[in-house]
């Protein structure tokens, strides 16, 4: 499913699957994609979260929304590792939510 992201001078249309994570940056949100590209939008992270698929995206921190498709690991239950060794902090109060989202995403813990 595609999403249209309004930047400051243009609109970028991307596949939701290509989004690695989104990061709140004050009243702006940076959206990072697989293709080493980031898009800055004047939308709040909460607004971005509301339009992305809840099946694939999980808010793991006040400032971060991640795509479950791109998780490669978790360190000490404090840092989430995405493709290209990108480390995202996990808020303590969102830890259980993250693990239940991963389980619902059909990733089994062994």
VOPAGU-2260 file (C-alpha; in pm, 1 decimal, decimal comma):
REM VOPAGU-2260
SITE   aa  ch    i         X         Y         Z
SITE  UNK   A    0       0,0       0,0       0,0
SITE  UNK   A    1     132,3     341,3     -94,5
SITE  UNK   A    2     138,3     658,0     111,3
SITE  UNK   A    3     175,7    1017,6      -9,4
SITE  UNK   A    4     399,8    1226,6     213,9
SITE  UNK   A    5     384,0    1603,5     192,0
SITE  UNK   A    6     724,6    1763,4     222,8
SITE  UNK   A    7     789,7    2136,0     213,4
SITE  UNK   A    8     803,4    2172,8    -163,8
SITE  UNK   A    9     675,6    1843,3    -299,7
SITE  UNK   A   10     480,7    1525,2    -238,2
SITE  UNK   A   11     662,2    1190,5    -229,7
SITE  UNK   A   12     472,0     867,1    -285,6
SITE  UNK   A   13     629,4     557,5    -132,7
SITE  UNK   A   14     531,7     203,0     -45,6
SITE  UNK   A   15     465,6     154,1     326,7
SITE  UNK   A   16     684,3    -158,1     311,9
SITE  UNK   A   17     984,6      60,6     217,7
SITE  UNK   A   18     963,6     260,9     541,2
SITE  UNK   A   19    1220,4     144,5     799,4
SITE  UNK   A   20    1114,7     383,0    1075,3
SITE  UNK   A   21     979,4     727,4    1151,0
SITE  UNK   A   22    1133,5     966,7    1400,8
SITE  UNK   A   23     967,7    1264,3    1567,9
SITE  UNK   A   24    1173,7    1579,7    1531,8
SITE  UNK   A   25     992,5    1850,5    1725,5
SITE  UNK   A   26     679,7    1938,7    1528,4
SITE  UNK   A   27     815,7    1749,5    1227,6
SITE  UNK   A   28     862,3    1382,8    1142,7
SITE  UNK   A   29    1149,5    1226,5     953,1
SITE  UNK   A   30    1059,0     915,5     757,4
SITE  UNK   A   31    1351,1     686,2     678,3
SITE  UNK   A   32    1323,6     440,9     388,9
SITE  UNK   A   33    1515,1     136,0     273,4
SITE  UNK   A   34    1674,1     326,4      -8,8
SITE  UNK   A   35    1886,4     541,6     228,9
SITE  UNK   A   36    1643,2     824,0     184,2
SITE  UNK   A   37    1474,5    1036,4     446,3
SITE  UNK   A   38    1172,7    1256,7     399,3
SITE  UNK   A   39    1098,2    1545,4     634,3
SITE  UNK   A   40     731,7    1632,8     676,3
SITE  UNK   A   41     552,7    1888,9     890,2
SITE  UNK   A   42     311,5    1619,3    1014,4
SITE  UNK   A   43     336,4    1497,4    1372,9
SITE  UNK   A   44     446,1    1138,9    1432,7
SITE  UNK   A   45      98,5    1070,3    1572,3
SITE  UNK   A   46     -55,7    1173,3    1237,8
SITE  UNK   A   47     183,7     950,3    1042,9
SITE  UNK   A   48     108,4     662,3    1279,7
SITE  UNK   A   49    -265,6     699,9    1220,1
SITE  UNK   A   50    -234,4     641,1     843,9
SITE  UNK   A   51      18,0     356,2     847,1
SITE  UNK   A   52     -89,0      -7,3     876,8
SITE  UNK   A   53    -115,1    -108,7    1242,5
SITE  UNK   A   54     -34,4    -463,3    1134,4
SITE  UNK   A   55     320,3    -365,6    1034,1
SITE  UNK   A   56     402,1     -53,1    1235,8
SITE  UNK   A   57     463,3     -29,3    1609,4
SITE  UNK   A   58     531,0     275,3    1829,4
SITE  UNK   A   59     818,6     166,9    2054,0
SITE  UNK   A   60     915,6     505,9    2192,3
SITE  UNK   A   61     762,8     852,4    2219,3
SITE  UNK   A   62     979,5     956,5    1924,4
SITE  UNK   A   63     995,4     636,7    1715,8
SITE  UNK   A   64     759,3     431,9    1503,6
SITE  UNK   A   65     913,3     121,5    1345,2
SITE  UNK   A   66     823,5    -119,0    1066,8
SITE  UNK   A   67     812,0    -474,0    1208,4
SITE  UNK   A   68     921,5    -611,9     869,2
SITE  UNK   A   69    1270,2    -469,2     916,7
SITE  UNK   A   70    1357,2    -590,6    1267,4
SITE  UNK   A   71    1680,4    -790,7    1283,5
SITE  UNK   A   72    1727,1    -807,8    1662,5
SITE  UNK   A   73    1678,0    -670,6    2012,0
SITE  UNK   A   74    1959,9    -581,4    2255,2
SITE  UNK   A   75    1902,9    -606,7    2630,3
SITE  UNK   A   76    1534,2    -523,3    2579,2
SITE  UNK   A   77    1647,4    -160,3    2546,8
SITE  UNK   A   78    1744,5    -127,1    2180,6
SITE  UNK   A   79    1574,1    -252,3    1868,0
SITE  UNK   A   80    1800,6    -335,8    1573,9
SITE  UNK   A   81    1677,1    -273,3    1220,1
SITE  UNK   A   82    1841,5    -344,7     884,7
SITE  UNK   A   83    2184,8    -185,6     839,5
SITE  UNK   A   84    2240,5    -206,4    1220,4
SITE  UNK   A   85    2017,5      92,3    1290,7
SITE  UNK   A   86    1955,5     107,1    1666,8
SITE  UNK   A   87    1628,8     247,4    1801,4
SITE  UNK   A   88    1565,0     292,5    2175,9
SITE  UNK   A   89    1274,7      99,0    2328,9
SITE  UNK   A   90    1080,1     282,8    2598,5
SITE  UNK   A   91    1032,9      71,0    2913,2
SITE  UNK   A   92     658,5     127,1    2914,0
SITE  UNK   A   93     629,3      11,7    2551,3
SITE  UNK   A   94     838,6    -303,6    2592,5
SITE  UNK   A   95     543,3    -539,8    2647,8
SITE  UNK   A   96     354,6    -382,7    2359,3
SITE  UNK   A   97     654,6    -438,2    2130,3
SITE  UNK   A   98     685,3    -805,5    2223,7
SITE  UNK   A   99     311,8    -865,9    2178,6
SITE  UNK   A  100     326,5    -689,8    1839,5
SITE  UNK   A  101     617,3    -912,1    1736,8
SITE  UNK   A  102     426,1   -1223,9    1848,8
SITE  UNK   A  103     117,6   -1109,5    1654,3
SITE  UNK   A  104     344,2   -1058,3    1353,5
SITE  UNK   A  105     413,3   -1435,1    1358,7
SITE  UNK   A  106     771,6   -1414,2    1476,9
SITE  UNK   A  107     831,2   -1696,1    1723,2
SITE  UNK   A  108    1068,8   -1663,8    2017,2
SITE  UNK   A  109    1279,6   -1972,4    2076,9
